[in-house]
Amino acid sequence: MSAVLPPSMVSRGDLLEASRAIARDVSAHFADAVDREGRFPIETISAARERGLLSAVVPREFGGLGATMRDLAESCAIVGQACGSSAMVLAMHHIQVACIARHARGSAFFEGYLRRLADEQMLLASVTSEVGVGGDTRSSLCAVERAHGRFTFEKDATTVSYGAHAEDLLITARRDADAGASDQVLVLVQKGDFTLEGGGVWDTLGMRGTCSPPFRVVSSGPEEQILPGAFADASAESMVPYSHILWSALWLGIATDAVNRAAAFVRAEARRKPGTMPPTAKRLAEVSVTLQSLRNNVQATAADFDALDDHRAPLQTMPWALRFNNLKIAASEMAPAIVHQALQIIGILGYKNDSPYSVGRHYRDTLSAALMVGNERILSKSASMLLVSKGD
């Protein structure tokens, strides 16, 4: 493993090189075991911690890299080629850190927290789901109760991704007991100030290493750990953009590796019969077109987001909301379709789990994409916007 660099000394090239090294030397070696055993990808996260990747989103002034969205997307795609679960954990951590970095500036507590995160490389998980709201992250039943400068609340979450392995949690809740379901805040709950009760079994078709069972979260802490402002703003300006772009990027990474395996299979076929074109070569050319389209969509959206810099008003508009929704829908449908095409090219060796050309894990991991904030819910929201949008 490479020597640890202070995050403030890390460049964009270092971020991507570290991502490649982690993917190649760590994630790829443990991906099958993580999937088979349904266990947390501790090796990847430990390596990311050693290389300072957990503070990639932290602004440079607080000791982090201040990575752009395009940098983060490329990093997630690189790790996603080796292990989808590892990339998902990293992406979800980056999303939570971005919410703090972009919406808690000016808070002495949160600026100190960002410095500590850059120094200690804590892993941050989110708790946005809740029993009784039907998967709507913009509604909460639980409410923050405040007294004597402290808060308390309990939340029955349907999933808490890698919550048992994270140091801290970022949780959505109603602002107070009198607030409406959509009047929410984000609350940072630190290690030692929360307990995870119950917890089911995370025995799923794919993304098994994210370890996301339900938990009842019982938490308390000082009021300064409640993010300033409303979650509605953090959601539109940070959580949704970072989620849909970084998730799409890691799905792109998974699909890319499946196509790479298909290409390796076709090349092996060509070597066995010199001078002839394998019948699967044309299908490989076809799937590469679809893969490039997905890659271009992810990269363009990330680049256009970065071009806004700190001008966030457009992110509150319908055109941007529709763009993020469309990216998520497109990527979540294209990624498993690409893996399916790769499977058709490879054939039985892609179907077998003990084959170097196996794409079974890739297939199962990408099938989760349409369920992470369900496509039907997103399409309904997009339909409502399109009914009133003037196409600007």
HUQUI-V648983 format. One record per residue. N is the residue number from 1. SS is DSSP state (alpha for helix, beta for strand, coil for the rest). PHI is phi in whole degrees, 0 to 359 (none if undefined). OMEGA is omega as a letter, one per 40 degrees, with the letter a starting at -180 (* if undefined). Layout:
{{N:SS:PHI:OMEGA} {N:SS:PHI:OMEGA}}
//
This chain:
{{1:coil:none:a} {2:coil:290:i} {3:coil:297:a} {4:coil:287:i} {5:coil:256:i} {6:coil:303:a} {7:alpha:307:a} {8:alpha:294:a} {9:alpha:262:a} {10:coil:275:i} {11:coil:258:i} {12:alpha:301:i} {13:alpha:298:i} {14:alpha:295:i} {15:alpha:300:a} {16:alpha:288:i} {17:alpha:293:i} {18:alpha:297:i} {19:alpha:298:i} {20:alpha:295:a} {21:alpha:295:i} {22:alpha:295:i} {23:alpha:298:a} {24:alpha:287:a} {25:alpha:267:a} {26:alpha:235:a} {27:alpha:303:a} {28:alpha:296:a} {29:alpha:285:a} {30:alpha:250:a} {31:alpha:302:a} {32:alpha:293:i} {33:alpha:292:i} {34:alpha:301:a} {35:alpha:291:a} {36:alpha:296:a} {37:alpha:269:a} {38:coil:59:a} {39:coil:245:a} {40:coil:296:a} {41:coil:281:a} {42:alpha:301:a} {43:alpha:296:i} {44:alpha:295:a} {45:alpha:292:i} {46:alpha:296:i} {47:alpha:294:i} {48:alpha:296:i} {49:alpha:295:i} {50:alpha:296:a} {51:coil:269:i} {52:coil:78:a} {53:alpha:287:a} {54:alpha:287:i} {55:alpha:248:a} {56:coil:300:a} {57:coil:276:a} {58:coil:297:i} {59:coil:302:a} {60:alpha:301:a} {61:alpha:296:i} {62:alpha:253:i} {63:coil:100:a} {64:coil:262:a} {65:coil:274:a} {66:coil:65:a} {67:coil:296:i} {68:coil:283:i} {69:alpha:298:a} {70:alpha:294:i} {71:alpha:299:a} {72:alpha:297:a} {73:alpha:298:i} {74:alpha:295:i} {75:alpha:298:a} {76:alpha:294:i} {77:alpha:294:i} {78:alpha:297:a} {79:alpha:292:i} {80:alpha:299:i} {81:alpha:295:a} {82:alpha:265:a} {83:coil:202:a} {84:alpha:298:a} {85:alpha:296:i} {86:alpha:298:a} {87:alpha:294:i} {88:alpha:293:i} {89:alpha:299:i} {90:alpha:296:a} {91:alpha:299:a} {92:alpha:293:i} {93:alpha:297:a} {94:alpha:301:a} {95:alpha:299:a} {96:alpha:293:a} {97:alpha:297:i} {98:alpha:299:i} {99:alpha:299:i} {100:alpha:290:a} {101:alpha:297:a} {102:alpha:265:a} {103:alpha:233:i} {104:coil:234:i} {105:coil:296:a} {106:coil:94:i} {107:coil:271:a} {108:alpha:301:a} {109:alpha:296:a} {110:alpha:289:i} {111:alpha:294:i} {112:alpha:294:i} {113:alpha:295:i} {114:alpha:297:i} {115:alpha:297:a} {116:alpha:292:i} {117:alpha:297:i} {118:alpha:296:a} {119:alpha:279:a} {120:alpha:257:i} {121:coil:59:i} {122:coil:290:i} {123:coil:265:a} {124:beta:246:i} {125:beta:246:a} {126:beta:246:i} {127:beta:227:i} {128:coil:252:a} {129:coil:280:i} {130:coil:202:i} {131:coil:298:i} {132:coil:101:a} {133:coil:250:i} {134:coil:65:i} {135:coil:84:a} {136:coil:274:a} {137:coil:289:i} {138:coil:266:i} {139:coil:223:i} {140:coil:226:i} {141:coil:263:a} {142:coil:291:a} {143:beta:227:i} {144:coil:285:i} {145:beta:251:a} {146:beta:242:i} {147:beta:197:i} {148:coil:56:i} {149:coil:78:i} {150:beta:232:i} {151:beta:236:i} {152:beta:217:i} {153:beta:191:i} {154:beta:235:a} {155:beta:221:i} {156:beta:269:a} {157:beta:267:i} {158:coil:286:i} {159:coil:214:i} {160:coil:228:a} {161:coil:300:a} {162:coil:46:a} {163:alpha:299:a} {164:alpha:288:a} {165:alpha:247:a} {166:coil:264:i} {167:coil:286:a} {168:beta:229:a} {169:beta:233:i} {170:beta:246:a} {171:beta:237:i} {172:beta:268:i} {173:beta:201:i} {174:beta:296:a} {175:coil:303:i} {176:coil:199:a} {177:coil:295:a} {178:coil:266:a} {179:coil:283:i} {180:coil:289:a} {181:coil:300:a} {182:coil:264:i} {183:coil:272:a} {184:beta:247:i} {185:beta:230:i} {186:beta:257:a} {187:beta:235:i} {188:beta:271:i} {189:beta:242:a} {190:coil:265:i} {191:coil:309:a} {192:coil:97:a} {193:coil:252:i} {194:beta:213:i} {195:beta:232:i} {196:beta:251:a} {197:beta:257:i} {198:coil:75:a} {199:coil:92:i} {200:coil:266:i} {201:coil:258:i} {202:coil:263:a} {203:coil:248:a} {204:coil:241:i} {205:coil:293:a} {206:coil:217:a} {207:coil:48:a} {208:alpha:289:a} {209:alpha:280:i} {210:alpha:284:i} {211:coil:49:a} {212:coil:240:i} {213:coil:285:i} {214:coil:285:i} {215:beta:215:i} {216:beta:264:a} {217:beta:262:i} {218:beta:251:a} {219:beta:220:i} {220:beta:202:i} {221:beta:168:i} {222:beta:289:a} {223:alpha:299:a} {224:alpha:297:i} {225:alpha:273:i} {226:beta:272:a} {227:coil:299:i} {228:coil:298:i} {229:coil:82:a} {230:coil:260:i} {231:alpha:296:i} {232:alpha:304:i} {233:alpha:289:i} {234:alpha:298:i} {235:alpha:294:a} {236:alpha:291:a} {237:alpha:268:a} {238:alpha:223:a} {239:alpha:298:a} {240:alpha:293:i} {241:alpha:301:a} {242:alpha:295:a} {243:alpha:298:a} {244:alpha:289:i} {245:alpha:284:a} {246:alpha:288:i} {247:alpha:299:a} {248:alpha:300:i} {249:alpha:295:a} {250:alpha:287:i} {251:alpha:296:i} {252:alpha:301:i} {253:alpha:299:i} {254:alpha:298:a} {255:alpha:296:i} {256:alpha:298:i} {257:alpha:294:i} {258:alpha:298:i} {259:alpha:293:i} {260:alpha:299:i} {261:alpha:292:i} {262:alpha:295:i} {263:alpha:295:i} {264:alpha:297:i} {265:alpha:295:a} {266:alpha:295:i} {267:alpha:296:i} {268:alpha:296:i} {269:alpha:297:a} {270:alpha:294:i} {271:alpha:293:a} {272:alpha:287:a} {273:coil:228:a} {274:coil:304:i} {275:coil:88:i} {276:coil:237:i} {277:coil:265:i} {278:coil:301:a} {279:coil:298:a} {280:coil:275:a} {281:alpha:298:i} {282:alpha:294:i} {283:alpha:293:i} {284:alpha:295:i} {285:alpha:298:a} {286:alpha:295:a} {287:alpha:290:i} {288:alpha:294:i} {289:alpha:295:a} {290:alpha:295:i} {291:alpha:298:i} {292:alpha:296:i} {293:alpha:299:i} {294:alpha:296:a} {295:alpha:300:a} {296:alpha:297:i} {297:alpha:297:i} {298:alpha:296:a} {299:alpha:295:a} {300:alpha:294:i} {301:alpha:294:i} {302:alpha:296:a} {303:alpha:295:a} {304:alpha:291:i} {305:alpha:297:i} {306:alpha:298:a} {307:alpha:296:i} {308:coil:292:a} {309:coil:55:a} {310:coil:258:i} {311:coil:273:a} {312:coil:264:a} {313:alpha:306:i} {314:alpha:300:a} {315:alpha:292:i} {316:alpha:270:a} {317:coil:265:a} {318:alpha:296:a} {319:alpha:302:i} {320:alpha:288:i} {321:alpha:300:i} {322:alpha:295:a} {323:alpha:296:i} {324:alpha:295:i} {325:alpha:299:a} {326:alpha:295:i} {327:alpha:298:a} {328:alpha:298:i} {329:alpha:298:a} {330:alpha:298:a} {331:alpha:294:a} {332:alpha:290:i} {333:alpha:268:a} {334:alpha:285:a} {335:alpha:300:i} {336:alpha:294:i} {337:alpha:294:i} {338:alpha:295:i} {339:alpha:297:i} {340:alpha:297:i} {341:alpha:297:i} {342:alpha:298:i} {343:alpha:298:i} {344:alpha:296:i} {345:alpha:290:a} {346:alpha:284:a} {347:coil:82:a} {348:alpha:299:i} {349:alpha:289:i} {350:alpha:279:a} {351:alpha:277:a} {352:coil:283:a} {353:coil:286:a} {354:coil:261:a} {355:coil:256:i} {356:coil:294:i} {357:coil:261:a} {358:coil:301:i} {359:coil:236:a} {360:alpha:298:i} {361:alpha:296:i} {362:alpha:299:a} {363:alpha:299:a} {364:alpha:294:i} {365:alpha:294:a} {366:alpha:287:i} {367:alpha:295:i} {368:coil:287:a} {369:alpha:301:a} {370:alpha:288:a} {371:alpha:261:a} {372:coil:281:a} {373:coil:57:a} {374:coil:309:i} {375:alpha:302:i} {376:alpha:298:i} {377:alpha:295:a} {378:alpha:295:i} {379:alpha:297:i} {380:alpha:296:i} {381:alpha:293:i} {382:alpha:296:i} {383:alpha:299:i} {384:alpha:296:i} {385:alpha:292:a} {386:alpha:294:i} {387:alpha:293:a} {388:alpha:247:a} {389:coil:288:i} {390:coil:262:i} {391:coil:79:a} {392:coil:278:*}}
//
